[in-house]
Amino acid sequence: MSEEKSSFTVKDRRIFAEKDEDVKNKEAKNEPSKQEAKDEDIEEAKTEPKVHLPEINFATFIISLNASALLHLGAMEDPATGKKVKNLPMGKQTIDILGMMEEKTKGNLSKEEENLLKNILYDLRIIYVKEQE
């Protein structure tokens, strides 16, 4: 039999084959793998200054939903644009979420958490009714 040179090449297009080839190519070029790159990113993140964030608890969660509702009701400026924008359906949805939270957590909250949620809901509902007029 005589050997003939092929005028076409066969390439495996299956996903796992591409990944294997990518790994081989990276190893050949001495490029860091994805895991090594992630490790480098983690090291960089460790050296960045830490931002103080509030403790995560029920009260801060409710307060964040309150801020979101106030933003959508046009009661406060959007921090990104500096403008007040009304989106009443989104504001109502956030108020409804807070109402659901009140209903589902009844009897499981401390007196302070219960009062916080009740007062926030009252205020938001008043603002929503005024904004609809």
N, C-alpha and C positions, 0 to 999 in steps of 0.2 A: 504494500500500500504506500502510496505517496502522500507526503504531508502537504496539505494545502493551507495557505494562510487564510484565516477567516477575515472577512471584510466587515464584520459586525462584532459588537461586544455584548456580553450578557451581564446585566446588572440586576441584582436582587432588590426588588422594590418593596419588600415586606418591611414593616416598621421596625421590627427587632433587628433586622439586618442593617438598616441605616444607623441605628443606635450603636451596634457593634463596630461598624465602620468609623463612626464619629469618635468612639473611644480609642480605636487604633490610631486614627489620624492625630488626635490630641496627644496621645502618648508619643507618637513619632515626632511631633513638633515641640514636645516638652511643655505644652500649655497646661495650666492648672485645670483639674477636673471641676465639674460643677460643685462637688462637695468641698473641694479646696477653696473655690471662689466664695462659697457660702461661709466657710470658716474665716476667711479674710474679712468678709463683711461684718461678721460677728465681732471680730477683734477691733475693727474700726468703730463699731457702735459702742463698744466698751469704753473707748477713749473719748467719746463725745461727752460734752457736759450734760448732766442729768437735769431734766425738767421736773419740777415739783408738780405732781398731779394730786388732786384731792383723793381721799380714801374712797374706794368703791363700796357703797352701801346703798340701802334702799332710798334714803333721803337724797343722796347725790343723783341717783337714777331719776327720781321724780323731779328734781330740780332741773335736770337736763331736758326732760320731756317738757317741762314748763317753759324753758327758754326756747325750745323748738316751736311750741305752740304760739308763744308771743311773737316770734319772728314771722310765722305764717299769718298771724292775725294783723300784722303791720303795726304792732305796738312797740317794736324795737327795730333798730337798724340792722341790716344784714352786715355782719363783720367783714365779709369779703368785698362788698360793693360800697358800703357806707350809706346805702339808700334803704328806705322803708318800702317793702313790697308786700302786697296782700295776696294771699292764696287761701281764701276761706275754706275750700274743701279740705286742704291739707291741715289747716288749723283745727277744723272740726274732727278730722280723723284722729289727731293727736289728743284732743279732748276726750274723744270716745275711748281711746286706749287707756287714758288715765282713769276714766270711769269704770272700765273693765277691771283695771288694777284694784280700784277701790272695792268693787264687788267681790273679786276673787280672793282678796287678802283679808276680808272682813273677819275679825276675831283673831288674826294672826299678827297684828301690828302692835307696836308699843303705842301708848297714848300720844306721844309726840309725833310719831310717823302718821298715825291716823289723822291728827289735827292738821298736819302739814298737807297731806293729800286732800283733805276736805276743803281747806282754805284755798289751795291752789285751784282746785276744780271750780269752786264758787267764783273766784276772780276771773278765771278763763271763760267761764260760761257767760258772765256779765259782759265781758269784752266782746265775745262772739256775737251776742245779741245786738249790742250797740253797733258793731261793724256791719251787720246785715241790713241795717236801716238805710 
